Amino acid sequence: MVCTVVTGGAGFIGSHLVATLVERGETVRVIDDLSSGRETNLRAVRDSIRFQRGSVCEADLLDEVVKGADYVFHLAAAASVPFSLEDPLAVNAVNVEGTLRVLEAARRHGVRRVVLAASSAAYGDSEALPSREEQPTAPMSPYAVTKLVTEMYGRVYSRLMGVPVVALRYFNVFGPRQSPGGPYAAVIPRFITAALAQRRLTIYGDGAQTRDFVFVEDVVRGNLSAREADLAPGEVYNIGSGRGTSLNELTATLATVLGVPLDVRHAPARAGDILHSRADISRARRELGFAPVVDLEEGLRRTVEWWRATAPPHSRIP
C-alpha cells in the first residue's frame, strides 16, 4: 500500500488533500503544529490516518514521520505576507529551514517524490500577464522570497541530491475550511463571513486589483497530477484558474451567490500586496494534465454552503 506524508495536513488545503488520499486507500501520515491548521479539519478521516502534532522544524520528529514513506506533499508553511513583514525571521525558519529539513528527511529515507507548495508571490507585481513559469521572478515580501528559495532547494535536491521534487506555484486558493480569523486571513473567507453576519466588507485599495482564484478541489487535483506525472524532476508549475478576477467583480459575484446586496468600503492599500495576478496554466495542462473544473461562481456557492452549515444560526443569511 502506498504511504504518503502530508506536512501541514490539518490546514485548509492539506486537509482536503488528506481526505482525497484516504479515499484512494493510501496510508496517510500527517504532521502539523496546528499553528494555523485545526484537528477538526481532519475529523472525518481521523481514525484512518496517523496524526503527529509537531513542526517540520523538529528534525527527529519529522524523520520519524517520513521514514518508510513513498511520497511527501509539503504544505506546511507560514503563509502570510503581512506576518512576514512583521517577523521575517520566524517566516524564514518555517518556510526555508523547515523545507530543507523535509528534503533532508526525504533524501535519508529514499522518498520517491516530494511535491512542494510554492507560491505565485514569486512573480511579484509583474506587468507581464499571465504569469509564466519561465519569466523572471520579483518577490515583493519576505514571504515571497522564502517560497522562491524553497523552489531553488527543490531544484538542487532534484539534480544533485537524488530527491525528485516538483514545486507548484499556487495562486489564490479558496474553498471550505479556509479560516477567516486573524488579521492575515484570505479575502474570500473574510468576505463570506462578513456577508453572512451582515457586516461591512473591506477592500484594501480601489478594488481594481485582480487575483487568480482557484478552488481547493482543483488544487488537490493539481497536487496528485504532480506526484503521478512522468516529468523531469526539479520543475515548477503554476496552479491556478487561468483567469484574473478583480475584487470588485468578486464582491459582485458573491452578492449574486448570496442573493443580497453587500455593503463594501475601501481602505488604503496594504504594503507588500501586488496589484494584478493571473496564471498561465498551459504548461501544467500540457505536462501534468491539470485542468481546473470549478469556476469562481460555483466555488463560491460551495464555500457559502459550507459556511452556512457551520456558522452560528444568528449569523446566517437565509
N, C-alpha and C positions, 0 to 999 in steps of 0.2 A: 504494500500500500504506500502511496506517495505521502511523504511527510513534509509539511510546509510550515515555515515560521512567518508570522506577521508581526513586525515591530509596530507599535502604535495601533495594535489591533482592537483596542477598546475605543478608539476615536471614531470620528464621523465616517471617513472613507474606509478606514481599516475594518470597522465592524461590519460594513456591507460586504467587503471582500471576504472576511472570515465566514460570514453566513453562506456565501456562494461556494466557498471551498468545502464547507461541511456538507452542503447539498450534493457536491460532487463525490462525496465519500472519502475525502482525504483526511489524514491525520493532521490536525492543526494545533500548533503551539502559538500562543500569544504572549508577548512581553510588552507591558505598558506601565508607566509610572503613575498613570491617572492624573497627571497634572492638567490635562485637558480632556482626556478620554474618561469614560464612565463605564463601570461594570454593567450597569443596566442596559447599555447598548448591546451587550452580549447575552442578555437574559434568555433569549430563545434558543441559544446554542451552548449555553454554559456547561451543560452536562456532557457535551460532545467534544470539548476542546480541553487542552491543558493551558491554564492561565497562570502566568507568573507576573506578580506585581514587582516592577523594578525598572531601572533606567538602562538604556543602551550604553550609558557611560560606565556601568558596573561590569567590568571585563569578565570576572569569574562567573557572574550570574548569566551574562549573555552567552558565554562559552557553553554553559550547561544547556541552555535553551537551544542553541544551534547544533550541538553535537548530534549527529545522525540524521540531520535534515537533508532533504533533496533540494529544496528551494527556499529562498528568503525574499519576502516582499518587505522592503524597508520604508515604512511610512512614518516612523517616529520622528518628530521634529518640533522645534519651537517655531510655529508658523505664524508670525506676526511682524509686519513691517513696523508699526508703531513701537512695539516692545523692543525690537532690535535697535531702534534709535535711542531708547532709554537705557538698555542694558546689552550692548553688543557682545560683551564677554560671555554672558550667560547663553545667548543665542549661538555663539560660535562653539561653545562647549558641547551643546547638544547636537547641533547640526553638522559640524565638521568633525569634532573628536568622536562623537557618537557614531557617525557614519564610518569613520576609519576603524573603529572597534568592530562594527558589524562586518566590514570587509575582511578584517583580520580573522575573525571567527569563521567566516565563510571559507577563507583560504586554509585554515588549520583543519577544517572538517570536510573539505572536498565538496562543498555545495555546488550543485550543477549549474545554477544561475541565480543571480541577485537582480531583482527589479527595484530600482531606486525611484522614489518620488522626488522629482526635481520641480522646478517652478518656471512659469512664464515670466516671473520677475527678472529673470536673467536678461531679457531683451531691453529692459528699461523703457524709456519713453521714446522708442524709435519711431521715426516718421515713415519707415518702410513697413507698410502693412499690405497683406497679412504677414505675420512674423514667420520666417522660415528658419529651420534649424541651422543652415549654413551661414546665416548672416552674422555680422559682428554682435557680440553681447555688450551691454552697457548697464550693468546693475546700478540702481539708484539708492540702495539702502544696505545696511549690514546684512539684513536677512537675505536679500537677493545675492549678495556676494557669497554667503555661506552655501546657498543652494547651488551656485555655479561651481564652487570649489568641490562639492560632492560629485558633480558630474566629472570633473577632471580626475578625481581619485578613481572613479569608476572606469574611466578610460585607461588609466595607468594600470589598475589591477587587472583589467581585461587583457592588456597587451603584454604585460611584464610579469604578472604575479599568478597567472593561471586561474583567475576568477572571472568567469563570464558575467558581465554586468550590462544591463540595459537601463538607461535613465529616461524617465517620462516627464516632460515639462507640462505639468498640469496648468490649465488656465483656471477660470473661476468656477470651481466645483460647487454644486448646491444640491440639496435634497433633504429628505427626512433625517433626523438626528443631528443636524448641524446646529451647534449651540448659538443662541442669540445673546448669551451673557457676556458681561465684561466690556471694557472699552475697546477691545480689539476684534469684536465679532464681525463676521462677514455680513455683507449688506443684505442679502436676501432673507436670512432668518431674522435680522433686526427689523426689516420692513414688515415681514409677515406677522411677527409677534406684536409689533406696534399697531398694525392694522386690526388684528383680532381683538386687541384691547381698546380699540378706538382712540389711540393716541396719535399724535402728530409724527410724521415720518421726517427724518432729517437727511438731506442730501448735502454732502460736503462739496462745494463748488456749484457750478451752474447747471449740473445735470446733463450736460452735453458729452461728458466723458463716456467712453464706451468700454465695455468688457465683453469677453467671450465666455458666456455662461454655459457650462456643460453639466448635465445631470449625472449624479453619482453612479447610477447603474451603468452608464456608458463608460465612466472611468474604470469601474470594475472590469468591464469587458476589455478595455484597453490594457489593463494590467495582465489579465490572463493571456491575451494575444501576445504581449511582450515576452511572457515566460515561454510560450509554446512555439513562436515563430522561428523559422530557420533563418538566422541572420548573423551578421558579423558582430562579435561582442564589442562593447565599448561605445555603442551608438546611442544617439539621443533622438527622441521623438516628441512632437507636440501632441498633447491630448486635450482637445477642445471641441467645440461645435463647428468651428469654421465661420462663425457669424458674430459680428460685433453688434452689441445692443447698448444704447445709451441708457443712463439711469432714469432719464425722463420716460423713455419707452418702457423700461422695466416697471416703473410705477403705474403706467397706464395699463400694461398687460395684467399686473397684479389686481388693479381695480376691476378689470373685466372678469378675472377669475373669481374674485370675491363678490362681485355684483354690487359693490358700493363705491361711492367716491372716496378718495383718500385725501387727507389733509397733509400737505407737503410743505416743509420750509427749507430754505437754503442757508447753509452756514459756510464760513470760509473754508477753502480747500486745505487739505492736510499735507504737511511736509512728507515727501517720500512717495506720495501717490502718483501713479502715472496717469496720463490723460487718455490714451487710447490703447486698446489691446484686442487683437484678433489673431487667431491661429491659422496658419496654413497647415492643414492636416493631410495634404496629398501624399506625403512620404509615409505617414502612418497607415494610410489607406493602402498604399502600394506594397509596403514591406511587412506590415503587421496584419493587414486585412481589417483594420479598425474602421468602423463606420458608426457614428452616433445615430441612435434611433429615436431618442426622446427629445422633442423640441422644447423651447422655453415655456410656452403656454401649458403644455401637457406636464412638464416637470413641475411648474409652479402649482398646477392643480393637485398633483400627487403630494407635494410638500404641504400645501394648505390642508389637505385632507388629513395628513398625519398630525399637523399641529392642532386642528380642530378636535381630533380624537384624544390629544394629550394635554391640551390647555385646560386650566380651571374653567368650570362652566360659566362663571360670570364674565370671562374674558372672550368668549366666543362670539363671532358674528353669525347669525342664523344662516 
